[in-house]
Amino acid sequence: MSDLAFAGLVEVGRKIRDGELTSVAVTEAMFERIDRLDDTYHSYARLMRDSALADAARADAEIAAGTRRGPLHGVPVAVKDLCDTAGVVTACGIPMFNDRVPEKDATVVTRLRDAGAVILGKLQMTEGALAMHHPDIIPPVNPWVPGRWSGSSSSGSGVSVATGLAYGSLGSDTGGSIRFPALCDGVVGIKGTWGRVSRHGVFPLADTLDHIGPLTRSVEDAAAMLGAIAGRDEADPTSLTAPVPDYLADITSGVKGLKIGIDRKYCSDGVDPVITATVERGVAALADAGAEIVDITMPPTDEATRGWSIICICEAVVGHRETFPERSDEYSDVFQGLLEAGTRVPGPTYAAANIARRELVGGIDALHEQVDLIATIVVPDLIPTLADFVALGEDADGLARLVRYTSVADLTGNPTISLPAGFDTNGAPLGIQFMGRPLEESLLCRAGWVYQEACDWRGTRPEIAGD
């Protein structure tokens, strides 16, 4: 089962299509594995066993009858517990929402079902998708180094994939919450262009910053999931109308002739040297594959990234207006405090944050006239211990440092991919991210595929307790 659990999403889908496996057998095996291991890793908030097995049986019947829905058909995946699921609790990491039962699926859930995917359950997350887990919730455990941070806020999404408890998952990213767990748990995460994926039926943290995207163990698997969920949704007027390409079609086309920009000062000032060296190795791998590496200068980011927290907490107040302040005492002290802070932000302060944001958009757009992709780091420090992360979460300057490199693409809406990049001396994962022009996720997938093929650690698994 361990080998099957760590097989690729696309690979398993192909075997189900060709009759080498059945969706029911794979789904049953995955539930057996979850039952056996997730008491250790705590990646799931709740399982959807009955509906998953029914969907798996339907997939097998469709495939036997000659219907092919695509690479996800019959493959077990899971979704973050802020994606609405009809008739199933969607609690968003907030215990007082444990009786919140949506009547309809979120659009991304509908699209996964339409693609034939089997949804195993809902994945654990931080409270309201901010930095910290609610005190009543056991945080998901980093499978590489159990005492280290597993990433916020899509912690369960990253851990489930890293431990072989799902072939792919959906996370959300407001300040880095797809890319943080991708880094911490040694998996791939894609945050598409803002509006590329519908947010309808996904509980918001900050509407103008929120993105939904996949976490998987390989770039091709992430490309397959992104292709299934992307596209215009009339229920979400902010979703983009541009047609969705087949991200898998040219994923092996390479990077020859692409221009990859790197600001070496930006990636080294105040950055752990191990992380800076990781980015250098990443761009060197793309250079070896024929890409042109271009020295660039990032536009000023500090004012805009400081403004990220202002925008985030102000918009969070809007998202929680049905329960805050009326039920404020049912939130944790940390989350309640952030919402209260959001109500006290002066209008001119919020306006200044948005002006800085638009200036950053212009600066990044100008850079993308020179280069196709921008290489950068995910976080400036090695993955913190759990105790260090708690201390960091209580420090405004610490949180600002944490999101310094990830929040840029949330503010601008540019697509990004986060890729595993080996391990530090503690055995904790390292990572790298690339940012592209709006709607050029295909280039990110191509560059990511080249990079992962060049890495000698590909296929390395964490030592799973009880495996």
C-alpha positions as CSV (number, residue, x, y, z in Angstrom):
1,M,0.0,0.0,0.0
2,S,2.9,2.4,0.7
3,D,4.1,2.3,-2.9
4,L,0.5,2.8,-4.2
5,A,-0.1,5.6,-1.7
6,F,3.0,7.5,-3.0
7,A,2.3,6.9,-6.7
8,G,1.5,10.0,-8.7
9,L,-2.0,11.3,-9.1
10,V,-1.8,11.2,-12.9
11,E,-0.2,7.8,-12.8
12,V,-3.0,6.4,-10.6
13,G,-5.6,7.9,-12.8
14,R,-4.0,6.3,-15.9
15,K,-3.9,2.9,-14.1
16,I,-7.6,3.2,-13.2
17,R,-8.4,4.2,-16.8
18,D,-6.5,1.2,-18.2
19,G,-8.1,-1.3,-15.8
20,E,-5.0,-2.0,-13.8
21,L,-6.6,-0.6,-10.7
22,T,-10.2,0.2,-9.7
23,S,-11.2,3.5,-8.1
24,V,-13.1,1.6,-5.3
25,A,-10.0,-0.5,-4.4
26,V,-7.7,2.6,-4.4
27,T,-10.3,4.6,-2.3
28,E,-10.7,1.8,0.2
29,A,-7.0,1.4,0.5
30,M,-6.6,5.1,1.1
31,F,-9.2,5.1,3.9
32,E,-7.5,2.1,5.5
33,R,-4.3,4.2,5.4
34,I,-6.0,7.3,6.9
35,D,-7.5,5.2,9.6
36,R,-4.1,3.7,10.5
37,L,-1.9,6.8,10.3
38,D,-3.9,10.0,10.7
39,D,-4.2,9.8,14.4
40,T,-0.5,10.6,14.3
41,Y,-0.5,13.3,11.6
42,H,-4.0,14.9,12.2
43,S,-4.3,16.1,8.6
44,Y,-8.1,15.5,8.2
45,A,-10.8,17.4,10.0
46,R,-13.5,15.0,8.8
47,L,-13.9,12.1,6.3
48,M,-16.5,11.7,3.7
49,R,-16.4,7.9,3.5
50,D,-19.8,7.0,2.2
51,S,-20.0,9.6,-0.6
52,A,-16.3,8.9,-1.6
53,L,-17.0,5.2,-2.0
54,A,-20.2,5.9,-4.0
55,D,-18.3,8.3,-6.2
56,A,-15.5,5.7,-6.7
57,A,-18.1,3.1,-7.7
58,R,-19.6,5.5,-10.2
59,A,-16.2,6.3,-11.6
60,D,-15.5,2.6,-12.2
61,A,-18.8,2.1,-13.9
62,E,-18.3,5.2,-16.1
63,I,-14.8,4.0,-17.1
64,A,-16.0,0.5,-17.8
65,A,-18.7,2.0,-20.1
66,G,-16.1,4.0,-22.0
67,T,-16.5,7.4,-20.4
68,R,-13.3,9.2,-19.7
69,R,-13.4,12.4,-17.7
70,G,-9.7,13.2,-17.7
71,P,-6.6,12.5,-15.5
72,L,-8.4,12.9,-12.2
73,H,-11.2,10.3,-13.0
74,G,-11.5,7.9,-10.1
75,V,-8.5,9.4,-8.1
76,P,-8.9,10.1,-4.4
77,V,-8.2,13.7,-3.4
78,A,-9.2,16.0,-0.5
79,V,-10.1,19.6,0.1
80,K,-9.3,22.2,2.7
81,D,-12.1,22.7,5.2
82,L,-13.1,26.1,4.0
83,C,-14.4,24.7,0.7
84,D,-18.2,24.2,1.0
85,T,-19.4,20.6,0.7
86,A,-23.1,20.0,0.4
87,G,-24.4,18.3,3.5
88,V,-21.0,18.0,5.2
89,V,-19.7,20.4,7.9
90,T,-17.4,23.1,6.7
91,A,-15.9,24.5,9.8
92,C,-12.9,26.6,8.5
93,G,-10.8,25.6,11.6
94,I,-13.2,27.4,13.9
95,P,-15.0,25.2,16.5
96,M,-18.1,27.4,16.6
97,F,-18.6,26.5,12.9
98,N,-18.9,22.8,13.7
99,D,-22.6,23.0,12.9
100,R,-22.1,24.9,9.7
101,V,-23.5,22.6,7.0
102,P,-23.6,24.1,3.5
103,E,-26.5,23.2,1.1
104,K,-24.3,23.4,-2.0
105,D,-20.7,22.5,-3.0
106,A,-18.2,25.2,-3.6
107,T,-17.5,25.6,-7.3
108,V,-14.0,24.0,-6.9
109,V,-15.6,21.0,-5.3
110,T,-18.1,20.7,-8.1
111,R,-15.4,20.9,-10.7
112,L,-13.4,18.2,-9.0
113,R,-16.5,16.0,-9.0
114,D,-17.1,16.8,-12.6
115,A,-13.5,15.7,-13.4
116,G,-14.4,12.4,-11.8
117,A,-12.2,12.9,-8.7
118,V,-13.2,11.1,-5.4
119,I,-13.2,13.4,-2.5
120,L,-12.0,11.7,0.7
121,G,-12.8,14.4,3.1
122,K,-12.0,17.8,4.6
123,L,-8.5,18.8,5.6
124,Q,-7.5,20.6,8.8
125,M,-6.5,24.2,8.8
126,T,-5.7,27.2,11.0
127,E,-8.5,29.2,12.5
128,G,-10.2,31.2,9.8
129,A,-7.2,30.6,7.5
130,L,-5.0,33.0,9.5
131,A,-1.6,32.0,11.0
132,M,-2.5,30.0,14.1
133,H,-4.6,26.9,14.8
134,H,-7.5,27.2,17.3
135,P,-6.4,26.0,20.7
136,D,-9.1,23.2,20.6
137,I,-7.6,21.8,17.4
138,I,-4.5,19.5,17.2
139,P,-2.3,21.0,14.4
140,P,-1.2,18.7,11.6
141,V,2.2,17.2,12.1
142,N,5.2,17.8,9.8
143,P,6.1,14.3,8.6
144,W,9.7,15.2,7.8
145,V,10.6,16.7,11.2
146,P,7.7,16.4,13.6
147,G,8.8,19.2,15.8
148,R,8.7,21.7,13.0
149,W,6.0,24.0,11.6
150,S,3.8,22.2,9.0
151,G,2.7,25.4,7.3
152,S,-0.2,27.8,7.6
153,S,-3.0,27.9,6.9
154,S,-3.4,24.9,4.6
155,S,-1.5,22.7,7.0
156,G,-3.7,19.6,6.6
157,S,-3.6,20.0,2.8
158,G,0.2,19.8,2.8
159,V,0.5,17.1,5.4
160,S,-2.1,14.8,3.7
161,V,-0.2,14.8,0.5
162,A,3.2,14.5,2.0
163,T,2.2,11.4,4.0
164,G,0.4,9.7,1.2
165,L,-3.1,10.2,2.6
166,A,-4.3,11.9,-0.6
167,Y,-3.0,12.0,-4.1
168,G,-3.7,15.8,-4.2
169,S,-5.4,18.4,-2.2
170,L,-6.8,21.9,-2.4
171,G,-5.5,24.7,-0.3
172,S,-6.0,28.5,-0.2
173,D,-3.4,31.2,-0.3
174,T,-4.0,34.7,1.1
175,G,-0.4,35.5,2.2
176,G,1.3,32.3,1.4
177,S,-0.9,29.5,2.6
178,I,-0.4,27.2,-0.3
179,R,3.3,27.9,-0.6
180,F,4.0,27.7,3.2
181,P,2.8,24.1,3.6
182,A,4.3,23.2,0.2
183,L,7.6,24.3,1.6
184,C,7.2,22.8,5.1
185,D,5.9,19.4,3.9
186,G,8.1,19.0,0.8
187,V,5.4,19.1,-1.9
188,V,4.4,21.2,-4.9
189,G,1.9,24.1,-4.6
190,I,0.4,26.3,-7.3
191,K,-1.3,29.6,-6.6
192,G,-2.8,30.6,-9.9
193,T,-3.6,34.1,-11.1
194,W,-6.2,35.9,-8.9
195,G,-9.5,35.0,-10.5
196,R,-8.2,32.0,-12.4
197,V,-10.0,29.7,-9.9
198,S,-13.4,30.5,-8.6
199,R,-13.8,31.4,-4.9
200,H,-17.6,30.8,-4.9
201,G,-18.4,28.7,-1.9
202,V,-15.0,29.1,-0.3
203,F,-15.1,30.9,3.1
204,P,-13.1,34.0,2.7
205,L,-10.2,35.3,4.8
206,A,-9.6,38.4,2.6
207,D,-11.6,38.5,-0.7
208,T,-9.2,40.5,-2.8
209,L,-6.2,38.4,-1.7
210,D,-7.6,34.9,-1.5
211,H,-6.6,32.3,-4.1
212,I,-7.5,28.5,-4.3
213,G,-5.0,26.0,-5.7
214,P,-3.6,22.5,-5.6
215,L,-0.9,20.8,-3.5
216,T,0.6,17.6,-4.9
217,R,3.8,15.5,-4.9
218,S,4.7,16.5,-8.5
219,V,4.3,19.3,-10.9
220,E,2.4,17.2,-13.4
221,D,-0.1,16.3,-10.7
222,A,-0.6,19.9,-9.7
223,A,-1.0,20.9,-13.4
224,A,-3.8,18.3,-13.7
225,M,-5.6,19.5,-10.6
226,L,-5.3,23.1,-11.6
227,G,-6.7,22.3,-15.1
228,A,-9.8,20.7,-13.4
229,I,-10.7,23.6,-11.2
230,A,-9.7,26.7,-13.3
231,G,-12.0,28.8,-15.4
232,R,-14.9,31.2,-15.5
233,D,-17.7,30.8,-13.0
234,E,-20.8,32.9,-13.3
235,A,-21.4,32.5,-9.6
236,D,-18.1,34.4,-9.0
237,P,-18.1,37.7,-10.9
238,T,-14.3,38.1,-10.1
239,S,-13.4,34.9,-12.0
240,L,-11.5,35.4,-15.2
241,T,-13.1,34.7,-18.6
242,A,-9.9,33.5,-20.4
243,P,-10.0,30.0,-21.7
244,V,-8.2,27.3,-19.6
245,P,-5.3,25.6,-21.5
246,D,-4.4,22.0,-21.0
247,Y,-1.6,22.5,-18.6
248,L,-0.3,18.9,-19.1
249,A,-0.2,19.2,-22.9
250,D,3.2,21.0,-23.1
251,I,4.5,20.5,-19.6
252,T,7.6,18.7,-21.0
253,S,8.3,21.4,-23.6
254,G,11.3,22.7,-21.6
255,V,12.5,26.2,-20.8
256,K,15.0,26.8,-23.7
257,G,14.9,30.5,-24.6
258,L,12.9,31.5,-21.5
259,K,14.2,34.4,-19.5
260,I,14.4,33.8,-15.7
261,G,14.9,36.8,-13.6
262,I,16.6,36.8,-10.2
263,D,17.4,39.7,-7.9
264,R,20.3,38.3,-5.9
265,K,20.3,41.1,-3.4
266,Y,16.6,40.6,-2.7
267,C,17.2,36.9,-2.2
268,S,20.1,37.3,0.2
269,D,19.6,40.4,2.3
270,G,18.7,39.1,5.8
271,V,18.2,35.6,4.3
272,D,19.7,32.4,5.7
273,P,22.6,31.5,3.4
274,V,21.3,28.0,2.9
275,I,18.1,29.4,1.4
276,T,20.0,31.8,-0.9
277,A,22.1,28.9,-2.1
278,T,18.9,26.9,-2.8
279,V,17.6,29.6,-5.2
280,E,21.0,29.8,-6.9
281,R,20.9,26.0,-7.5
282,G,17.4,26.3,-8.8
283,V,18.2,28.9,-11.4
284,A,21.4,27.0,-12.4
285,A,19.3,24.0,-13.1
286,L,17.1,26.0,-15.5
287,A,20.1,27.6,-17.1
288,D,21.5,24.1,-17.7
289,A,18.2,23.3,-19.5
290,G,18.6,26.3,-21.8
291,A,16.9,29.2,-19.9
292,E,18.6,32.6,-19.9
293,I,19.2,33.9,-16.4
294,V,18.8,37.7,-16.1
295,D,19.8,39.9,-13.2
296,I,16.9,42.1,-12.2
297,T,16.0,44.5,-9.5
298,M,12.8,44.0,-7.7
299,P,10.6,47.0,-7.2
300,P,10.4,48.2,-3.6
301,T,8.2,45.7,-1.7
302,D,8.4,46.7,2.0
303,E,5.6,49.2,2.1
304,A,3.2,47.0,0.1
305,T,3.9,43.9,2.1
306,R,3.5,45.8,5.4
307,G,0.2,47.0,4.0
308,W,-0.8,43.3,3.3
309,S,-1.7,42.8,7.0
310,I,-3.9,45.9,7.0
311,I,-5.8,44.8,3.9
312,C,-6.1,41.3,5.3
313,I,-7.5,42.1,8.7
314,C,-9.9,44.7,7.4
315,E,-11.3,42.3,4.8
316,A,-11.4,39.5,7.4
317,V,-13.9,41.7,9.4
318,V,-16.2,41.7,6.3
319,G,-15.9,37.9,5.9
320,H,-16.9,37.4,9.5
321,R,-19.6,40.0,9.8
322,E,-22.3,37.4,10.5
323,T,-20.5,36.2,13.6
324,F,-18.3,39.1,14.7
325,P,-18.7,41.0,17.0
326,E,-21.9,39.2,18.1
327,R,-20.1,35.9,18.9
328,S,-16.6,37.3,19.3
329,D,-16.0,35.4,22.5
330,E,-16.3,32.1,20.6
331,Y,-13.1,32.9,18.6
332,S,-9.7,32.3,20.1
333,D,-8.1,35.3,21.8
334,V,-5.7,35.7,18.9
335,F,-8.3,35.6,16.1
336,Q,-10.7,37.8,18.0
337,G,-7.8,40.3,18.6
338,L,-7.0,40.5,14.9
339,L,-10.7,41.1,13.9
340,E,-10.9,43.8,16.6
341,A,-7.8,45.4,15.2
342,G,-9.4,45.3,11.7
343,T,-12.3,47.4,12.9
344,R,-9.9,50.1,14.2
345,V,-7.9,50.7,11.0
346,P,-8.5,54.3,9.8
347,G,-9.8,54.7,6.3
348,P,-6.7,56.6,5.1
349,T,-4.4,53.8,6.4
350,Y,-6.4,51.2,4.4
351,A,-6.3,53.5,1.3
352,A,-2.5,54.0,1.6
353,A,-2.1,50.2,1.8
354,N,-4.0,49.8,-1.5
355,I,-2.1,52.6,-3.2
356,A,1.2,50.8,-2.3
357,R,-0.4,47.6,-3.6
358,R,-1.2,49.1,-7.0
359,E,2.3,50.5,-7.2
360,L,3.8,47.1,-6.6
361,V,1.5,45.6,-9.3
362,G,3.0,48.2,-11.7
363,G,6.5,47.4,-10.7
364,I,6.1,43.6,-11.1
365,D,4.4,44.2,-14.5
366,A,7.3,46.2,-15.7
367,L,9.7,43.4,-14.6
368,H,7.7,40.9,-16.6
369,E,8.4,42.9,-19.7
370,Q,12.0,41.9,-19.3
371,V,11.7,38.3,-18.1
372,D,9.2,35.5,-18.3
373,L,9.6,34.2,-14.8
374,I,11.0,35.6,-11.5
375,A,12.8,33.2,-9.2
376,T,12.7,34.0,-5.5
377,I,12.6,32.4,-2.0
378,V,9.6,31.3,0.0
379,V,10.6,32.4,3.5
380,P,13.9,34.0,4.6
381,D,14.6,31.5,7.5
382,L,14.8,27.8,7.9
383,I,11.5,26.1,8.9
384,P,10.9,27.1,12.5
385,T,10.2,24.8,15.4
386,L,6.6,24.8,16.7
387,A,7.6,26.8,19.7
388,D,9.4,29.4,17.6
389,F,6.5,29.6,15.2
390,V,4.1,30.3,18.1
391,A,6.4,33.1,19.3
392,L,6.7,34.4,15.7
393,G,2.9,34.5,15.4
394,E,2.6,36.7,18.4
395,D,5.1,39.2,16.9
396,A,3.9,41.6,14.2
397,D,7.4,42.1,12.9
398,G,7.9,38.3,12.8
399,L,4.7,37.8,10.8
400,A,5.7,40.6,8.4
401,R,9.1,38.8,7.9
402,L,7.3,35.5,7.3
403,V,5.1,36.8,4.5
404,R,7.7,39.2,3.0
405,Y,8.3,37.0,-0.1
406,T,5.0,35.2,-0.4
407,S,2.5,38.1,0.1
408,V,3.9,39.9,-3.0
409,A,2.1,37.5,-5.4
410,D,-1.1,37.7,-3.3
411,L,-1.0,41.5,-3.5
412,T,-0.4,41.5,-7.3
413,G,-2.4,38.4,-8.2
414,N,0.5,36.9,-10.2
415,P,0.6,33.1,-10.5
416,T,3.4,31.3,-8.6
417,I,4.6,27.8,-8.1
418,S,6.4,26.5,-5.0
419,L,8.7,23.6,-5.4
420,P,10.6,21.3,-3.0
421,A,14.3,22.0,-3.1
422,G,16.0,19.4,-0.9
423,F,16.6,19.5,2.8
424,D,18.5,21.4,5.4
425,T,20.9,19.8,7.9
426,N,18.0,19.2,10.3
427,G,16.2,17.1,7.6
428,A,13.6,19.8,7.1
429,P,12.5,20.7,3.6
430,L,13.8,23.6,1.6
431,G,11.9,25.3,-1.2
432,I,12.0,27.8,-4.1
433,Q,9.2,29.7,-5.9
434,F,8.8,31.1,-9.3
435,M,6.3,33.9,-10.2
436,G,4.9,34.5,-13.7
437,R,2.8,36.9,-15.7
438,P,-1.0,36.8,-15.2
439,L,-2.5,33.7,-16.8
440,E,0.8,32.1,-17.7
441,E,0.5,29.2,-15.3
442,S,1.6,26.9,-18.2
443,L,5.1,28.4,-18.1
444,L,5.3,27.8,-14.4
445,C,4.4,24.2,-14.9
446,R,7.0,23.8,-17.6
447,A,9.8,25.4,-15.5
448,G,8.7,23.4,-12.5
449,W,8.8,20.1,-14.4
450,V,12.3,20.9,-15.7
451,Y,13.4,21.7,-12.2
452,Q,12.0,18.6,-10.6
453,E,13.5,16.4,-13.2
454,A,16.9,17.9,-12.5
455,C,16.7,17.2,-8.7
456,D,18.3,14.0,-7.4
457,W,16.0,14.0,-4.3
458,R,12.8,13.5,-6.3
459,G,10.9,10.5,-5.0
460,T,12.3,10.8,-1.5
461,R,9.6,10.1,1.1
462,P,9.4,11.0,4.8
463,E,9.7,8.2,7.3
464,I,6.0,7.6,8.1
465,A,5.3,6.3,11.6
466,G,3.5,3.0,11.2
467,D,4.1,2.6,7.5
